[in-house]
Amino acid sequence: MELKFILESLLFSAQKPLSVKELRDVFAAAAEAEDADATVKSLKKIKEEDVTAALETLAREHETAEQNGHDERQKGQDAARGPAQIIPVVSDEEDNAGAN
């Protein structure tokens, strides 16, 4: 499993923000478990730089997803309103005012 997905799961389920050191401590403790698999054991000696890089990638991806979600929500709101509410309507009164 890719490191960023493991970090995302840990951060999502944590009851508080976790520092890089705390994340590495979680990995080390999990690797000591009797039933730890090879993936978990491989995280025991993960470098701080690797955790930081994965967190930065995860943050960028979430920012992009959030922005894309906002754009999609806006499109959905525009579609729900319908063209009559999106396109400004020029009243006959405004039309005639320009002719004078």
N, C-alpha and C positions, 0 to 999 in steps of 0.2 A: 504494500500500500504506500502511496506517495506521502511524504512527510507532511505536506501542507494539509492534506485531508485529515491526518491524525491530529495535527495541531488544531484544525478547525473544530473537530469533534471535542477535543479537550476544552477549548475555550468556550464553546457553546454550552457545554454541560457544567462548567465551573460555576461556583457560587460567587466568584469574585474575579477581578482581573488577575492574570498570572504573569509573572516576570519570566524572562528567558531562563533564569536560574531555577525558578520553581518548575518550569516545564521540563527542564533537564533532570531535576530531582524526581519528577513523576516518572520519566522514562527509566531512570536508574532503579527506582523502587519496583516498577513493573517487570523489569528484566530479572529481578531477584526472585520473582514469584516462581513457585515450583512448576507450575503449568505454563510458563512463558514459552511462546513459540519463537521461531528463528527471527521473525520480523521484530518482535518486541525486544529480544536480546540484542539485536543489532543497533537498537536505539540507545543502549546503555552508555555508550561512549560518543554520542553525537556531539559534534563541535558546536560551540556557541554561535559561530559564524553561519553554520548551516541552518540552525534554528532561526536566527535573525533573517537570513535570506528568504527562507520559506514563509516567515511571517510577513515580510515586505511584499512578496508575491501575492500572498493571500489578501493583504490589505488592498493592493492595486486591483485585484480581480473583483473584490467586493465593491470597491468604488465604481468600477466600470459597470458592474451589474446593477448597482443602485441607480446610476445615471441612465442606463438603458431602460430600467424599470420605470423611472420617472418619465422618460420619453414615451414609452408604451402606454403608461397610464394617461398621459396627456392626449395621445392619439385616441385612446378609448373614450375619454371625456368628450373630445371633439366629435367623435362619431355618435356618441349618445345624444349630444345636443342637436345634431342634424345640421344640414347645410344652411337652413334659414337662420340659425342662431350663430353660425360661424361667419357667414358672409354678411357684411354690413348692408342693410337695406336702405336705399335712398328713397325718401318719401316724395310724393308728388310736390309737396310744398318746397322741399329743398331743390328739386328739379326746376321748378318754376322760378325760384329765387336766382338761380344761375343764369336764366334766360333774360332777366331784366337788366 
